[in-house]
Amino acid sequence: MSLQIDFQISPYEGVGNIKLGMNQDEVRKAIGTDFKPFMKTPQSEMPTDHFIGKGIHVYYKMPGFCKAIEMFPPANPTFRGSRLMELPFSQLAAYFKLEDSLVKIEDFGLTSLRFGINLFVPDLDESQESPVKAIIVFEKGYYDYKY
């Protein structure tokens, strides 16, 4: 049985005690020292911190400030008192559509610019009941979609 780590999402502010805009040292102090930096993509401008055993990746922008926080098990992100991880996509999509008229449904989940949240559902092409596998909380401008 794995330990779940609860994190309350505050739109455009952060997750738990991890705040968007913190520098790398502040993030690492808030989460813990057991992390491994890596380049998420070849286009990444800075390394991403993978916090070992916590289910957290923190993305940085130059010169080293937190721009997004990705969570996956064992992290248990909550929004407005409800957990988001492992719930059926159809249930969460219905909720976000009611709360954000501009929510963008995509091949692998959804993005809400109103709340600064992206839900990642890799098996969405198989079923609308597929569970959410990762959640990204991001700063304004992280996703520059045109609606």
Helices and strands as residue ranges (DSSP letters): E 5-10, E 14-15, E 18-19, H 24-31, E 35-38, E 48-51, E 56-61, E 65-71, E 75-79, E 82-83, H 89-99, E 104-106, E 109-112, E 117-120, E 134-138
